[in-house]
């Protein structure tokens, strides 16, 4: 038996840009994903290193419950503010609710023994998630999509637009709920569409969807703006009577990526203009011409009378 669960983004023509802002890269993740059954909430082990203020944390997660979950919540021991950027719930059969989600928090507070908690608010839930820290400043959501599938062969969902900028972080979360004692899901997901600076890489997988939720979490870094397609291939299972899928995708821009700066600068041609955050040459602090990213590159701002990044 072979089942394929796919989430894809329809390609809509847009202007490709070469990123010049702080590059996104994986700083750290939990050594193994959190897996916990018959709980209302689950807490991770402490991250190996204290998170760095100015970076961003993400949680890719999958949950299973016996009744509807209105919203998954995420929190951490330092008190950072978390946003669930994409959440999808699927109810294939009575008493079986499968959820997939992606959440994010800019790191404004850090500390030792840093842990993250995910809650469904529903007793006897199965909870799985991975925590990852990313450089690139306070990442902002570009777009997201989700889709569910019953017991058929394919699942598709339309994102609605291509990536705003190159250099974006692509995150995918796949949940498989049912009564199988083991399953074979491809790891990582196959990603097509944009060129990739960092190839599709698995952040973690759970191949048991009987006593715990089945899950797979994938990331990549894009180097072009074509819309991405995530494909998880479900190749085998053992035991039980059914399995259903839910998948979510979210794409993120680095701090300053894809948006205009606040203050005008002096261009290489001597005109005064507001940098667009992705292209153009402006007088930099070192005397050389630079491309402001509205987040980290200092350029001369005549109206302010000083140099600044935005």
C-alpha positions as CSV (number, residue, x, y, z in Angstrom):
1,X,0.0,0.0,0.0
2,X,1.3,3.5,-0.9
3,X,-0.3,6.7,0.1
4,X,1.0,10.2,-0.7
5,X,0.2,13.3,1.3
6,X,1.2,16.5,-0.5
7,X,0.9,20.2,0.3
8,X,1.8,22.5,-2.5
9,X,1.9,26.2,-3.2
10,X,0.6,27.4,-6.5
11,X,3.2,29.4,-8.4
12,X,2.2,33.0,-9.0
13,X,4.6,35.2,-11.0
14,X,6.5,37.7,-8.9
15,X,9.9,39.5,-9.0
16,X,12.7,37.4,-7.7
17,X,15.1,39.2,-5.4
18,X,18.6,38.4,-4.2
19,X,18.6,38.5,-0.4
20,X,21.2,40.7,1.4
21,X,19.9,40.7,4.9
22,X,21.0,38.4,7.7
23,X,20.9,34.9,6.5
24,X,18.7,32.3,8.1
25,X,20.4,29.2,9.5
26,X,19.7,26.5,12.0
27,X,21.4,27.3,15.3
28,X,20.2,24.3,17.4
29,X,17.3,21.9,17.9
30,X,16.3,19.3,20.5
31,X,18.4,16.2,20.1
32,X,15.2,14.2,19.8
33,X,11.6,15.2,19.3
34,X,9.1,15.4,22.2
35,X,6.7,12.5,22.2
36,X,4.1,12.2,25.0
37,X,0.9,10.3,25.3
38,X,-2.3,10.6,27.4
39,X,-1.6,14.2,28.5
40,X,-3.1,17.6,28.3
41,X,0.3,19.3,27.7
42,X,3.9,18.2,27.2
43,X,7.2,20.0,28.1
44,X,10.4,19.5,26.2
45,X,13.8,18.8,27.7
46,X,16.0,21.9,28.2
47,X,17.7,23.1,25.0
48,X,21.4,22.2,24.8
49,X,22.4,25.9,24.8
50,X,20.6,29.0,26.1
51,X,18.8,30.6,23.2
52,X,20.3,33.8,21.9
53,X,18.3,37.0,22.2
54,X,17.5,38.3,18.7
55,X,17.1,34.9,17.2
56,X,13.8,33.1,16.6
57,X,12.4,29.8,18.0
58,X,10.0,27.6,16.1
59,X,7.9,24.6,17.1
60,X,6.7,22.2,14.5
61,X,4.1,19.9,16.1
62,X,1.6,17.1,15.7
63,X,-1.2,16.2,18.2
64,X,-4.1,13.7,18.4
65,X,-7.1,14.1,20.7
66,X,-10.5,12.4,21.3
67,X,-12.3,15.7,21.1
68,X,-12.0,18.9,19.1
69,X,-9.0,21.2,19.9
70,X,-9.9,24.9,19.4
71,X,-6.3,26.0,19.5
72,X,-2.9,24.6,20.4
73,X,-0.9,26.9,22.7
74,X,2.9,27.2,23.0
75,X,4.9,28.7,25.9
76,X,8.4,28.7,27.3
77,X,10.0,29.0,30.7
78,X,11.5,32.4,29.9
79,X,8.1,34.0,28.9
80,X,8.6,34.8,25.2
81,X,5.5,35.6,23.1
82,X,4.5,32.7,20.9
83,X,2.3,32.9,17.7
84,X,0.8,29.8,16.1
85,X,1.2,30.7,12.4
86,X,-0.6,27.7,11.0
87,X,-3.0,25.2,12.6
88,X,-5.1,22.5,10.9
89,X,-7.4,20.0,12.5
90,X,-8.9,16.9,10.8
91,X,-11.7,14.7,12.2
92,X,-11.7,11.6,10.0
93,X,-13.8,9.4,12.3
94,X,-15.8,9.9,15.5
95,X,-13.5,10.5,18.5
96,X,-10.4,11.0,16.4
97,X,-9.0,14.5,15.9
98,X,-5.6,15.0,14.3
99,X,-3.8,18.4,14.4
100,X,-0.7,19.8,12.8
101,X,0.8,23.2,13.6
102,X,3.8,25.5,13.3
103,X,4.5,28.2,15.9
104,X,7.1,30.9,16.3
105,X,8.6,33.2,19.0
106,X,11.2,36.0,18.6
107,X,13.7,35.5,21.5
108,X,13.5,38.6,23.7
109,X,14.2,36.7,27.0
110,X,16.5,33.8,27.6
111,X,17.9,31.8,30.5
112,X,19.2,28.4,31.6
113,X,17.2,25.2,31.5
114,X,15.1,26.7,28.7
115,X,12.1,24.5,28.0
116,X,9.0,24.7,25.8
117,X,5.5,23.5,26.6
118,X,2.8,22.6,24.1
119,X,-0.8,22.2,25.2
120,X,-4.0,21.1,23.5
121,X,-6.2,21.7,26.5
122,X,-7.8,18.3,26.0
123,X,-7.1,15.4,28.4
124,X,-5.6,12.2,27.1
125,X,-4.0,13.8,24.0
126,X,-1.0,12.5,22.2
127,X,1.6,15.3,21.6
128,X,4.7,15.4,19.5
129,X,6.9,18.4,18.6
130,X,10.3,19.7,17.7
131,X,11.9,22.9,18.9
132,X,14.4,24.7,16.7
133,X,16.4,28.0,17.0
134,X,17.2,30.1,13.9
135,X,19.5,33.0,13.2
136,X,18.3,35.8,10.9
137,X,16.8,38.0,13.6
138,X,13.1,38.1,14.4
139,X,11.8,36.0,11.6
140,X,8.5,37.2,10.1
141,X,5.8,34.9,8.5
142,X,5.7,35.2,4.7
143,X,2.9,32.7,4.0
144,X,1.4,29.4,5.2
145,X,-0.9,26.6,4.1
146,X,-2.4,23.4,5.4
147,X,-4.4,20.4,4.2
148,X,-5.9,17.2,5.4
149,X,-6.6,13.8,3.9
150,X,-8.8,10.9,4.9
151,X,-7.9,7.4,3.7
152,X,-7.3,8.2,0.1
153,X,-4.1,8.6,-1.9
154,X,-3.3,12.3,-2.2
155,X,-3.8,15.6,-0.4
156,X,-3.2,19.0,-1.8
157,X,-3.5,22.6,-0.6
158,X,-2.8,25.9,-2.3
159,X,-0.6,28.5,-0.7
160,X,-1.7,31.3,-3.0
161,X,1.5,33.0,-3.8
162,X,5.2,32.5,-4.4
163,X,7.8,33.4,-1.8
164,X,8.3,37.1,-1.3
165,X,12.1,36.9,-1.2
166,X,14.9,34.4,-1.7
167,X,16.7,33.0,1.4
168,X,13.4,32.1,3.2
169,X,13.1,29.3,5.7
170,X,10.6,26.6,4.6
171,X,9.0,24.6,7.4
172,X,6.7,21.6,7.1
173,X,4.9,19.6,9.8
174,X,3.2,16.2,9.0
175,X,0.8,14.4,11.3
176,X,-0.5,10.9,10.8
177,X,-3.2,9.7,13.2
178,X,-4.8,6.2,13.3
179,X,-4.2,2.9,15.0
180,X,-1.1,1.6,13.2
181,X,1.7,0.1,15.3
182,X,4.2,1.3,12.8
183,X,4.3,3.3,9.6
184,X,6.8,4.2,6.9
185,X,6.7,7.9,6.0
186,X,9.4,9.4,3.9
187,X,12.0,11.5,5.8
188,X,12.6,14.2,5.0
189,X,9.7,15.5,2.9
190,X,10.5,16.0,-0.8
191,X,10.5,19.8,-1.6
192,X,10.2,21.0,-5.2
193,X,9.7,24.5,-6.6
194,X,12.5,26.9,-5.4
195,X,16.2,26.2,-5.6
196,X,17.5,25.3,-2.2
197,X,20.6,26.6,-0.4
198,X,20.0,24.1,2.3
199,X,18.4,20.9,1.0
200,X,15.3,19.3,2.6
201,X,16.4,18.1,6.0
202,X,14.4,16.2,8.7
203,X,14.1,17.8,12.1
204,X,12.6,14.6,13.5
205,X,10.2,11.7,12.9
206,X,7.9,9.4,14.8
207,X,6.9,6.2,13.0
208,X,4.4,4.9,15.5
209,X,0.8,6.3,15.3
210,X,-0.9,3.8,17.6
211,X,0.0,4.8,21.1
212,X,1.5,8.1,20.0
213,X,1.0,10.5,17.1
214,X,2.9,9.8,13.9
215,X,4.8,12.8,12.7
216,X,7.6,14.2,10.5
217,X,9.1,17.7,10.5
218,X,11.2,19.0,7.6
219,X,13.0,22.3,6.8
220,X,14.9,23.8,3.9
221,X,16.4,27.2,3.0
222,X,15.3,28.6,-0.4
223,X,17.6,30.5,-2.8
224,X,14.9,31.5,-5.2
225,X,11.2,32.6,-5.0
226,X,9.3,29.8,-6.7
227,X,6.5,28.4,-4.6
228,X,7.4,25.3,-2.7
229,X,5.8,21.9,-2.8
230,X,6.2,19.5,0.2
231,X,5.5,15.9,-0.4
232,X,5.5,13.2,2.3
233,X,5.1,9.6,0.9
234,X,3.4,7.1,3.1
235,X,4.8,3.8,2.0
236,X,3.7,1.1,4.5
237,X,2.0,0.4,7.8
238,X,1.4,-2.5,10.2
239,X,-1.7,-3.3,12.2
240,X,-4.8,-1.3,12.9
241,X,-7.6,-0.2,10.7
242,X,-6.9,3.3,9.3
243,X,-4.6,6.2,9.0
244,X,-5.3,9.9,8.1
245,X,-3.0,12.8,7.5
246,X,-2.7,16.5,8.2
247,X,0.1,18.7,7.0
248,X,1.1,22.3,7.4
249,X,3.7,24.6,5.7
250,X,5.0,28.0,6.8
251,X,7.6,30.2,5.1
252,X,9.6,32.8,6.9
253,X,11.7,35.9,6.0
254,X,14.8,37.1,7.8
255,X,14.6,40.3,9.8
256,X,14.3,43.2,7.3
257,X,13.7,40.9,4.3
258,X,11.3,42.0,1.7
259,X,10.1,45.3,3.2
260,X,11.2,49.0,2.7
261,X,13.3,50.8,5.2
262,X,12.0,53.7,7.2
263,X,14.6,56.4,6.4
264,X,16.0,57.6,3.1
265,X,19.7,57.1,2.1
266,X,22.2,58.4,-0.5
267,X,22.3,56.2,-3.6
268,X,25.5,55.5,-5.6
269,X,24.2,58.0,-8.2
270,X,23.9,60.7,-5.5
271,X,20.1,60.8,-5.3
272,X,18.1,60.5,-2.1
273,X,15.8,57.5,-1.9
274,X,14.3,55.0,0.6
275,X,16.0,51.6,0.3
276,X,13.6,48.7,-0.5
277,X,15.4,46.3,1.7
278,X,16.6,43.9,-1.1
279,X,18.4,45.8,-3.8
280,X,20.2,49.1,-4.7
281,X,23.5,50.7,-3.7
282,X,23.7,53.2,-0.9
283,X,26.5,55.0,1.0
284,X,27.5,52.8,3.9
285,X,29.2,53.5,7.2
286,X,32.6,52.2,6.0
287,X,32.5,54.5,2.9
288,X,31.7,51.7,0.5
289,X,28.3,51.3,-1.1
290,X,26.1,48.7,0.5
291,X,22.7,47.2,0.0
292,X,20.6,48.0,3.1
293,X,18.5,45.2,4.5
294,X,16.5,47.4,6.9
295,X,17.7,45.2,9.8
296,X,21.5,44.9,10.1
297,X,23.4,46.9,7.4
298,X,24.2,50.5,8.3
299,X,23.8,53.2,5.7
300,X,24.0,57.0,5.8
301,X,20.6,58.7,6.5
302,X,20.9,62.4,5.7
303,X,17.5,63.3,7.3
304,X,18.6,61.8,10.6
305,X,22.1,63.1,10.4
306,X,23.7,59.8,11.2
307,X,24.0,56.2,10.1
308,X,21.4,53.6,10.9
309,X,20.0,50.2,9.8
310,X,16.4,51.3,9.1
